[in-house]
């Protein structure tokens, strides 16, 4: 038996992003900013995700990544959109009432 140390056979896939950071995405584990859970990706998928969705900024990805389980459900998003729409309509009604009061007086 030889006393040689086995070398790691795990491939290294280094990617360089716009902010100048070089990262081995093959061994990288992303952390969800909403839930705190760790998530691993295939290296080329993660590189494409950072380039397209996070404007090629790795620091932006680390700060803002939210996994699917951390995102609000479809019903919650629809309820938020409806509430925003209701608020806008109330504001529009207030503006119209103000215009009417100016025209009447």
N, CA and C atoms as a LAMMPS dump frame, in Angstrom:
ITEM: TIMESTEP
0
ITEM: NUMBER OF ATOMS
315
ITEM: BOX BOUNDS ff ff ff
-5.0000000000000000e+02 5.0000000000000000e+02
-5.0000000000000000e+02 5.0000000000000000e+02
-5.0000000000000000e+02 5.0000000000000000e+02
ITEM: ATOMS id mol type element x y z
1 1 1 N 0.83 -1.187 0
2 1 2 C 0 0 0
3 1 3 C 0.868 1.24 0
4 2 1 N 0.447 2.18 -0.755
5 2 2 C 1.19 3.434 -0.793
6 2 3 C 0.53 4.436 0.139
7 3 1 N 1.287 5.394 0.594
8 3 2 C 0.793 6.419 1.51
9 3 3 C 0.408 7.7 0.778
10 4 1 N 0.057 7.576 -0.488
11 4 2 C -0.33 8.761 -1.256
12 4 3 C -1.729 9.21 -0.869
13 5 1 N -1.927 10.498 -0.9
14 5 2 C -3.236 11.065 -0.62
15 5 3 C -4.032 11.081 -1.917
16 6 1 N -5.268 10.611 -1.831
17 6 2 C -6.111 10.613 -3.025
18 6 3 C -6.498 12.043 -3.376
19 7 1 N -6.425 12.333 -4.651
20 7 2 C -6.828 13.655 -5.128
21 7 3 C -8.336 13.683 -5.316
22 8 1 N -8.882 14.845 -5.156
23 8 2 C -10.317 15.004 -5.352
24 8 3 C -10.639 14.826 -6.825
25 9 1 N -11.656 14.045 -7.098
26 9 2 C -12.054 13.816 -8.484
27 9 3 C -13.222 14.69 -8.882
28 10 1 N -13.661 15.531 -7.983
29 10 2 C -14.786 16.399 -8.286
30 10 3 C -14.334 17.493 -9.25
31 11 1 N -15.069 17.676 -10.3
32 11 2 C -14.708 18.655 -11.328
33 11 3 C -14.837 20.075 -10.791
34 12 1 N -14.025 20.944 -11.334
35 12 2 C -14.059 22.359 -10.957
36 12 3 C -14.541 23.147 -12.172
37 13 1 N -15.581 23.935 -11.955
38 13 2 C -16.135 24.777 -13.021
39 13 3 C -16.138 26.213 -12.527
40 14 1 N -15.065 26.932 -12.816
41 14 2 C -14.945 28.317 -12.382
42 14 3 C -15.646 29.231 -13.373
43 15 1 N -16.43 30.156 -12.827
44 15 2 C -17.129 31.16 -13.626
45 15 3 C -16.74 32.531 -13.098
46 16 1 N -16.54 33.468 -14.011
47 16 2 C -16.225 34.841 -13.635
48 16 3 C -17.416 35.713 -14.005
49 17 1 N -17.861 36.526 -13.045
50 17 2 C -19.03 37.372 -13.253
51 17 3 C -18.611 38.826 -13.367
52 18 1 N -19.576 39.693 -13.685
53 18 2 C -19.322 41.099 -13.963
54 18 3 C -18.627 41.849 -12.849
55 19 1 N -18.864 41.481 -11.61
56 19 2 C -18.251 42.197 -10.492
57 19 3 C -16.815 41.746 -10.25
58 20 1 N -16.296 40.839 -11.083
59 20 2 C -14.902 40.42 -10.983
60 20 3 C -14.677 39.212 -10.101
61 21 1 N -15.704 38.628 -9.55
62 21 2 C -15.525 37.46 -8.69
63 21 3 C -15.499 36.193 -9.533
64 22 1 N -14.613 35.282 -9.157
65 22 2 C -14.526 33.991 -9.808
66 22 3 C -14.933 32.936 -8.791
67 23 1 N -15.931 32.142 -9.122
68 23 2 C -16.51 31.173 -8.198
69 23 3 C -16.567 29.804 -8.876
70 24 1 N -16.308 28.751 -8.108
71 24 2 C -16.503 27.385 -8.573
72 24 3 C -17.96 27.023 -8.308
73 25 1 N -18.79 27.125 -9.325
74 25 2 C -20.22 26.893 -9.156
75 25 3 C -20.574 25.421 -9.051
76 26 1 N -19.64 24.536 -9.375
77 26 2 C -19.923 23.115 -9.268
78 26 3 C -20.078 22.697 -7.808
79 27 1 N -19.396 23.367 -6.906
80 27 2 C -19.448 23.019 -5.49
81 27 3 C -20.168 24.081 -4.668
82 28 1 N -20.874 24.993 -5.32
83 28 2 C -21.485 26.117 -4.617
84 28 3 C -22.884 25.756 -4.124
85 29 1 N -23.203 26.176 -2.912
86 29 2 C -24.53 25.996 -2.342
87 29 3 C -25.128 27.375 -2.086
88 30 1 N -26.257 27.666 -2.736
89 30 2 C -26.923 28.959 -2.574
90 30 3 C -27.806 28.917 -1.333
91 31 1 N -27.98 30.073 -0.698
92 31 2 C -28.823 30.163 0.494
93 31 3 C -29.988 31.093 0.196
94 32 1 N -31.2 30.625 0.442
95 32 2 C -32.41 31.411 0.212
96 32 3 C -32.467 32.545 1.232
97 33 1 N -32.691 33.762 0.751
98 33 2 C -32.731 34.905 1.662
99 33 3 C -34.047 34.972 2.435
100 34 1 N -35.082 34.261 1.992
101 34 2 C -36.369 34.285 2.693
102 34 3 C -36.459 33.182 3.756
103 35 1 N -36.096 31.955 3.378
104 35 2 C -36.241 30.838 4.306
105 35 3 C -34.947 30.453 5.001
106 36 1 N -33.806 30.769 4.396
107 36 2 C -32.515 30.391 4.972
108 36 3 C -32.077 28.987 4.608
109 37 1 N -32.845 28.291 3.775
110 37 2 C -32.495 26.929 3.368
111 37 3 C -31.413 26.949 2.299
112 38 1 N -30.556 25.925 2.324
113 38 2 C -29.505 25.781 1.319
114 38 3 C -30.06 25.074 0.089
115 39 1 N -29.525 25.442 -1.078
116 39 2 C -30 24.871 -2.336
117 39 3 C -28.814 24.717 -3.266
118 40 1 N -28.676 23.546 -3.89
119 40 2 C -27.619 23.321 -4.861
120 40 3 C -28.209 23.302 -6.259
121 41 1 N -27.43 23.797 -7.22
122 41 2 C -27.844 23.856 -8.613
123 41 3 C -26.789 23.195 -9.485
124 42 1 N -27.185 22.809 -10.67
125 42 2 C -26.223 22.403 -11.683
126 42 3 C -25.466 23.664 -12.107
127 43 1 N -24.15 23.568 -12.256
128 43 2 C -23.308 24.758 -12.436
129 43 3 C -23.695 25.624 -13.619
130 44 1 N -24.039 25.028 -14.756
131 44 2 C -24.363 25.851 -15.929
132 44 3 C -25.728 26.531 -15.755
133 45 1 N -26.678 25.864 -15.083
134 45 2 C -27.969 26.481 -14.815
135 45 3 C -27.801 27.68 -13.885
136 46 1 N -26.992 27.517 -12.849
137 46 2 C -26.765 28.606 -11.899
138 46 3 C -26.054 29.779 -12.561
139 47 1 N -25.083 29.513 -13.409
140 47 2 C -24.379 30.585 -14.117
141 47 3 C -25.343 31.356 -15.011
142 48 1 N -26.204 30.648 -15.73
143 48 2 C -27.186 31.306 -16.597
144 48 3 C -28.185 32.112 -15.777
145 49 1 N -28.601 31.586 -14.626
146 49 2 C -29.532 32.284 -13.744
147 49 3 C -28.929 33.607 -13.266
148 50 1 N -27.68 33.572 -12.853
149 50 2 C -27.011 34.788 -12.362
150 50 3 C -26.843 35.797 -13.49
151 51 1 N -26.475 35.324 -14.672
152 51 2 C -26.261 36.234 -15.802
153 51 3 C -27.553 36.901 -16.258
154 52 1 N -28.653 36.159 -16.291
155 52 2 C -29.89 36.715 -16.84
156 52 3 C -30.725 37.439 -15.792
157 53 1 N -30.994 36.789 -14.673
158 53 2 C -31.92 37.357 -13.701
159 53 3 C -31.259 38.365 -12.765
160 54 1 N -29.982 38.197 -12.479
161 54 2 C -29.3 39.058 -11.512
162 54 3 C -28.262 39.962 -12.174
163 55 1 N -28.404 40.22 -13.464
164 55 2 C -27.565 41.151 -14.225
165 55 3 C -26.073 40.861 -14.075
166 56 1 N -25.722 39.578 -14.085
167 56 2 C -24.323 39.136 -14.037
168 56 3 C -23.603 39.617 -12.773
169 57 1 N -24.335 39.791 -11.689
170 57 2 C -23.759 40.243 -10.421
171 57 3 C -23.931 39.148 -9.374
172 58 1 N -22.815 38.526 -8.998
173 58 2 C -22.853 37.44 -8.023
174 58 3 C -23.234 37.947 -6.638
175 59 1 N -22.787 39.142 -6.28
176 59 2 C -23.133 39.691 -4.963
177 59 3 C -24.635 39.975 -4.876
178 60 1 N -25.224 40.438 -5.971
179 60 2 C -26.659 40.666 -6.003
180 60 3 C -27.415 39.343 -5.857
181 61 1 N -26.903 38.295 -6.487
182 61 2 C -27.516 36.974 -6.374
183 61 3 C -27.482 36.483 -4.926
184 62 1 N -26.339 36.603 -4.269
185 62 2 C -26.225 36.14 -2.884
186 62 3 C -27.157 36.904 -1.951
187 63 1 N -27.346 38.187 -2.2
188 63 2 C -28.171 39.007 -1.32
189 63 3 C -29.667 38.823 -1.568
190 64 1 N -30.066 38.555 -2.816
191 64 2 C -31.48 38.595 -3.169
192 64 3 C -32.089 37.275 -3.598
193 65 1 N -31.357 36.172 -3.582
194 65 2 C -31.902 34.903 -4.067
195 65 3 C -33.031 34.414 -3.155
196 66 1 N -34.176 34.103 -3.768
197 66 2 C -35.31 33.537 -3.046
198 66 3 C -35.729 32.269 -3.78
199 67 1 N -35.761 31.149 -3.068
200 67 2 C -36.141 29.883 -3.683
201 67 3 C -37.648 29.837 -3.9
202 68 1 N -38.105 28.815 -4.596
203 68 2 C -39.532 28.678 -4.882
204 68 3 C -40.348 28.541 -3.607
205 69 1 N -39.801 27.808 -2.624
206 69 2 C -40.54 27.63 -1.387
207 69 3 C -40.601 28.912 -0.563
208 70 1 N -39.706 29.854 -0.825
209 70 2 C -39.701 31.119 -0.109
210 70 3 C -40.614 32.173 -0.72
211 71 1 N -41.006 31.953 -1.967
212 71 2 C -41.88 32.914 -2.639
213 71 3 C -43.312 32.736 -2.155
214 72 1 N -44.094 33.809 -2.159
215 72 2 C -45.499 33.668 -1.77
216 72 3 C -46.252 32.825 -2.798
217 73 1 N -47.315 32.176 -2.346
218 73 2 C -48.095 31.328 -3.251
219 73 3 C -48.845 32.197 -4.265
220 74 1 N -49.427 31.55 -5.255
221 74 2 C -50.154 32.265 -6.3
222 74 3 C -51.318 33.057 -5.747
223 75 1 N -52.039 32.484 -4.786
224 75 2 C -53.183 33.18 -4.198
225 75 3 C -52.742 34.422 -3.429
226 76 1 N -51.621 34.327 -2.718
227 76 2 C -51.121 35.487 -1.968
228 76 3 C -50.71 36.609 -2.914
229 77 1 N -50.041 36.227 -4.018
230 77 2 C -49.638 37.242 -4.998
231 77 3 C -50.853 37.905 -5.641
232 78 1 N -51.88 37.108 -5.952
233 78 2 C -53.097 37.674 -6.54
234 78 3 C -53.789 38.611 -5.564
235 79 1 N -53.805 38.223 -4.282
236 79 2 C -54.434 39.075 -3.269
237 79 3 C -53.678 40.401 -3.14
238 80 1 N -52.343 40.366 -3.191
239 80 2 C -51.551 41.6 -3.131
240 80 3 C -51.832 42.489 -4.331
241 81 1 N -51.903 41.892 -5.517
242 81 2 C -52.189 42.674 -6.721
243 81 3 C -53.577 43.311 -6.647
244 82 1 N -54.546 42.543 -6.167
245 82 2 C -55.897 43.097 -6.036
246 82 3 C -55.937 44.238 -5.027
247 83 1 N -55.211 44.095 -3.917
248 83 2 C -55.178 45.161 -2.92
249 83 3 C -54.525 46.42 -3.492
250 84 1 N -53.449 46.253 -4.27
251 84 2 C -52.82 47.404 -4.926
252 84 3 C -53.787 48.079 -5.892
253 85 1 N -54.526 47.271 -6.63
254 85 2 C -55.502 47.82 -7.573
255 85 3 C -56.611 48.581 -6.848
256 86 1 N -57.083 48.034 -5.732
257 86 2 C -58.114 48.707 -4.932
258 86 3 C -57.601 50.038 -4.411
259 87 1 N -56.357 50.055 -3.91
260 87 2 C -55.769 51.297 -3.399
261 87 3 C -55.656 52.357 -4.491
262 88 1 N -55.232 51.934 -5.69
263 88 2 C -55.128 52.885 -6.808
264 88 3 C -56.493 53.449 -7.176
265 89 1 N -57.511 52.599 -7.169
266 89 2 C -58.858 53.073 -7.517
267 89 3 C -59.403 54.028 -6.46
268 90 1 N -59.133 53.748 -5.178
269 90 2 C -59.546 54.678 -4.126
270 90 3 C -58.865 56.031 -4.298
271 91 1 N -57.597 56.013 -4.647
272 91 2 C -56.879 57.272 -4.89
273 91 3 C -57.475 58.011 -6.082
274 92 1 N -57.838 57.278 -7.106
275 92 2 C -58.443 57.896 -8.282
276 92 3 C -59.809 58.491 -7.931
277 93 1 N -60.573 57.807 -7.101
278 93 2 C -61.881 58.325 -6.666
279 93 3 C -61.694 59.612 -5.869
280 94 1 N -60.71 59.65 -4.983
281 94 2 C -60.433 60.863 -4.2
282 94 3 C -60.084 62.027 -5.115
283 95 1 N -59.254 61.769 -6.133
284 95 2 C -58.882 62.826 -7.066
285 95 3 C -60.108 63.335 -7.827
286 96 1 N -60.955 62.432 -8.258
287 96 2 C -62.166 62.835 -8.989
288 96 3 C -63.11 63.634 -8.097
289 97 1 N -63.245 63.26 -6.833
290 97 2 C -64.091 64.008 -5.901
291 97 3 C -63.534 65.405 -5.682
292 98 1 N -62.197 65.508 -5.585
293 98 2 C -61.579 66.838 -5.435
294 98 3 C -61.831 67.701 -6.663
295 99 1 N -61.718 67.125 -7.863
296 99 2 C -61.988 67.882 -9.086
297 99 3 C -63.446 68.334 -9.125
298 100 1 N -64.369 67.463 -8.716
299 100 2 C -65.777 67.787 -8.712
300 100 3 C -66.063 68.927 -7.721
301 101 1 N -65.441 68.866 -6.561
302 101 2 C -65.678 69.932 -5.558
303 101 3 C -65.117 71.267 -6.051
304 102 1 N -64.029 71.25 -6.792
305 102 2 C -63.479 72.484 -7.339
306 102 3 C -64.429 73.048 -8.417
307 103 1 N -64.973 72.199 -9.252
308 103 2 C -65.882 72.652 -10.311
309 103 3 C -67.218 73.145 -9.755
310 104 1 N -67.708 72.542 -8.706
311 104 2 C -68.993 72.932 -8.127
312 104 3 C -68.866 74.275 -7.388
313 105 1 N -67.788 74.49 -6.697
314 105 2 C -67.668 75.725 -5.913
315 105 3 C -67.143 76.872 -6.706
